[in-house]
Amino acid sequence: MLQYKVVELSNVTEESIEETLNEWTAKGWQYDGLQFAMRESSKRPAMAFVVFTREEKNDQ
């Protein structure tokens, strides 16, 4: 069964995205996608959601 992990970033910078990718892939998660939440009044994203997946291990 596929498991999902969503990490919310409220401070969207190159460094915060890189740190999140390195942290969770080191824990065995695979990067699946990145979604940005935009503000109407700004060109910079207000938030980002980094999505990871991994196969759940069955002990049966």
C-alpha positions, 0 to 999 in steps of 0.5 A, spaced: 500 500 500 502 506 498 503 511 503 503 519 502 507 524 506 505 532 505 510 537 508 507 544 509 512 550 508 510 557 510 517 560 509 518 558 501 525 559 499 530 555 495 533 553 502 527 551 505 525 546 499 532 543 499 532 542 506 525 539 506 527 534 500 534 532 503 530 531 510 525 526 507 528 523 502 534 521 507 528 518 511 526 513 505 520 517 502 520 519 495 519 525 492 512 526 488 511 533 487 510 540 489 504 545 490 505 552 491 499 556 494 499 563 491 497 570 494 493 575 489 497 581 491 504 577 490 508 574 485 512 569 491 508 563 493 505 564 500 506 557 502 508 550 499 506 543 500 511 538 498 508 531 497 512 524 498 510 517 497 513 510 500 511 503 500 508 501 506 511 494 509 506 489 510 509 484 515 504 478 513 
